[in-house]
Amino acid sequence: MHSWLLHNYSHWLDEKTSGPALREKIEKKTDRFDEILIDEGQDLPLCVYQALPGIAKRLSVGADTGQMLHSGGVSAEQIEEVLESQKQIMPIELQYNYRNYFEVYDFGRQFMEHAPSVHQSAILDNMPRGKGGTSSLPVMIQARDEDDTLEKLSNLLLDNENVNVAVLLYFTDQVDRWHKRIKDRGFASTKFHSKMSEYERELHAARMENIVVTTFKSAKGLEFQVVIMPEMQFAMGDPKFMTPEHYYVGCTRATEKLYLLYGTPALPAWAKSFRADSYVHIPNSPTAGTVQATSF
């Protein structure tokens, strides 16, 4: 949306952009569109929804407040309210989860105790339970340090070498570091984050591997059979930026298996409030340097 507005209307969205001014600017330079479709609508500012109805015969917006990862975004309820003030609308509430096993979703939604939308009974009651057996429970794995984390991560990659795997991290420098360490261990992998140059992104896209190392934000909208989230001892370190939504999105990228690795002597603070029956915990062994994924 930012690129489209900048390219076509020489306007960059920021916190000072007003809906009426944006609408006037767009209407002067374009004919009406038959239809505009917006996905991940919760990550756009409200001024977009104040402006676009004036240039489209039909506007369709998909939005999930539980997946709002941008500070300038707005809730689905706010979007509905501003659109309803301008046009006749037909809201449709989506009640089913077609991606995750119940066990993965049930674990991930514990990050979002503050969000009623992810706890709706209609969603929970219609999800397949036990489809993957006990192996569908998310796994929390303790490591001694970063080297030990790499060893255990490598075991997981070996055990899932024939499926699509995402290694998800919060910071872009984490992506660079872990991609290099994984590559140095002999695993062909693709990395992606917003700070890569256009040339780098195109190069990696042209050589796409089944292992993708990326950020929670860049993984939104995608899915993988297996998701691995290392360095989870740092999760929720700065709740202003590292929001529960990031980790909820990360967990729900997994269609089959979810692994979370942490490198502290005890469970991270955020995990202590999670139900013990919602995951498998593998503490670090004092005698063994690795944990074989096949034993989970």
Residue pairs with C-beta under 8 A, 6 or more apart in sequence:
1 13
1 38
1 44
1 48
2 12
2 13
5 11
5 12
5 13
5 22
5 26
6 12
8 29
8 30
9 25
9 26
9 29
9 30
11 17
11 22
11 25
13 44
13 45
13 47
13 48
13 72
15 45
15 72
17 45
17 47
18 47
18 50
19 46
19 47
19 48
19 49
19 50
19 51
19 82
20 50
20 51
22 47
22 48
22 50
22 51
23 50
23 51
23 52
23 54
23 55
26 51
26 52
26 54
26 55
27 54
27 55
30 55
32 55
32 56
32 57
33 55
33 56
33 57
34 56
34 57
34 58
35 56
35 57
35 58
35 59
35 60
36 52
36 55
36 56
36 58
36 59
36 60
37 60
37 61
37 62
38 44
38 48
38 52
38 59
38 60
38 61
38 62
39 62
39 221
40 62
40 63
40 64
40 67
40 220
40 221
41 49
41 61
41 62
41 63
41 76
41 79
42 63
42 64
42 65
42 67
42 68
42 73
42 74
42 75
42 76
42 79
43 68
43 69
43 70
43 72
43 73
44 70
44 72
44 73
44 74
45 72
45 73
45 74
46 74
46 78
46 79
46 82
49 61
49 74
49 79
49 82
49 83
50 82
50 86
52 59
53 59
53 83
53 86
53 87
54 86
59 83
59 87
61 79
61 83
63 75
63 76
63 79
64 76
64 117
65 75
65 76
65 77
65 115
65 117
66 112
66 115
66 117
66 118
66 245
66 248
67 220
67 245
67 248
67 249
68 74
68 75
68 245
69 216
69 217
69 220
69 243
69 245
69 246
69 249
76 117
80 89
80 91
83 89
95 120
95 122
95 123
95 126
96 122
96 123
96 126
96 127
97 105
97 123
97 126
97 127
99 223
99 252
99 255
100 108
100 127
100 252
100 254
100 255
101 127
101 128
101 129
101 131
101 132
101 136
101 255
101 256
102 124
102 127
102 128
102 129
102 130
102 131
103 129
103 130
103 132
103 136
103 137
103 138
103 278
104 136
104 138
104 251
104 252
104 254
104 255
104 256
104 257
104 258
105 123
105 124
105 127
105 251
105 252
106 124
106 278
107 137
107 138
107 251
107 258
107 274
107 278
107 279
108 138
108 247
108 248
108 250
108 251
108 252
108 258
109 118
109 119
109 248
110 273
110 274
110 275
110 278
111 244
111 245
111 247
111 248
111 251
111 270
112 118
112 119
112 244
112 245
112 248
114 244
115 244
118 248
130 136
132 256
132 257
134 280
135 257
135 296
136 256
136 257
137 278
137 279
137 280
138 251
138 254
138 257
138 258
138 259
138 260
138 278
138 279
138 280
139 257
139 258
139 259
139 260
139 279
139 280
139 281
139 282
139 296
140 260
140 262
140 267
140 271
140 279
140 280
140 281
140 282
141 152
141 259
141 260
141 261
141 262
141 282
141 291
142 261
142 262
142 263
142 264
142 281
142 282
142 283
142 284
143 149
143 151
143 152
143 261
143 262
143 263
143 284
144 263
144 284
145 263
146 263
148 263
148 284
148 289
148 290
149 230
149 231
149 261
149 263
150 181
150 182
150 185
151 289
151 290
152 261
152 290
152 291
153 167
153 182
153 228
153 230
153 261
154 182
154 185
154 187
155 290
155 291
155 292
155 293
156 165
156 226
156 228
156 259
156 293
157 165
157 182
157 187
157 211
157 228
158 293
159 292
159 293
159 294
160 225
160 226
160 257
160 293
161 210
162 210
163 210
163 224
163 225
163 226
163 256
164 210
164 212
164 224
164 225
164 226
165 210
165 211
165 212
165 224
165 225
165 226
165 227
165 228
166 212
166 213
166 214
166 219
166 222
166 224
166 226
166 227
166 228
166 253
166 254
167 178
167 182
167 189
167 211
167 212
167 213
167 214
167 228
167 229
167 230
168 214
168 215
168 216
168 219
168 227
168 228
168 229
168 250
168 253
169 175
169 178
169 213
169 214
169 215
169 216
169 229
169 230
169 231
170 215
170 216
170 234
170 235
170 242
170 246
171 215
172 193
172 194
172 195
172 215
174 231
175 191
175 192
175 193
175 213
175 214
175 215
176 191
176 193
178 213
178 230
179 189
179 191
179 213
182 189
182 211
182 213
183 189
187 211
188 209
188 211
189 209
189 211
189 212
189 213
190 204
190 205
190 207
190 208
190 209
190 211
190 212
190 213
191 204
191 212
191 213
191 214
192 201
192 204
192 205
192 212
192 213
192 214
192 218
193 214
193 215
193 218
194 215
194 217
194 218
196 204
212 219
212 224
216 246
216 247
216 249
216 250
217 246
217 249
219 249
219 250
219 253
220 249
222 253
223 253
223 254
223 255
224 253
224 254
224 255
225 254
225 255
225 256
225 257
226 254
226 256
226 257
226 258
226 259
227 250
227 251
227 253
227 254
227 257
227 258
227 259
228 259
228 260
228 261
229 247
229 250
229 251
229 258
229 259
229 260
229 261
230 261
231 261
231 262
231 263
232 260
232 261
232 262
232 268
232 271
233 262
233 263
233 264
233 268
234 242
235 242
235 247
235 268
235 270
236 242
236 244
236 247
236 268
236 269
236 270
251 258
260 279
262 268
262 271
267 281
280 296
282 291
282 296
285 291
